[in-house]
Amino acid sequence: MKPAGRRRHYVTLERPTETKDRLGGYSPAWSAVSKTWVSIEPLSGAELVEAQAQEQHTTHRVEMRFEEGITSRMRIHTEDDRILNIASVINPMERRESLTLLCEEVSE
C-alpha cells in the first residue's frame, strides 16, 4: 500500500486495554484498533505557544481520513516507534471526511 498525498506516515491507532498478569491482577496495555496513512506535522512556534496558553500540551497535528470511534483516550504508534497521545479529535466542518488530531509526543 502506498501513501496518499501528504499522508505519508503509516501508523497504528491504539486504545488502552488491560491484560491479565501472572498474579491474577491486570496490567495496563495497548491494543491495535486500526492501521492507516496520516500526515504528521509538528506545531509551529506560534501554534505551540497558543496551545500551551490553553493548558494543552500538544506538539503535533495529525491529519487522517475520517474513522468512527477515534477518541482522546487513544494514541498513535508510528513505524519508527514514536508515540503520540491524542489530546483532541476534531471533525472539520462536521463532514465526516477527515479528522484532525492534536497530539502530544511522549517517550516510553
Order of alpha helices (4+ residues) and beta strands (2+ residues): beta-beta-alpha-beta-beta-beta-beta
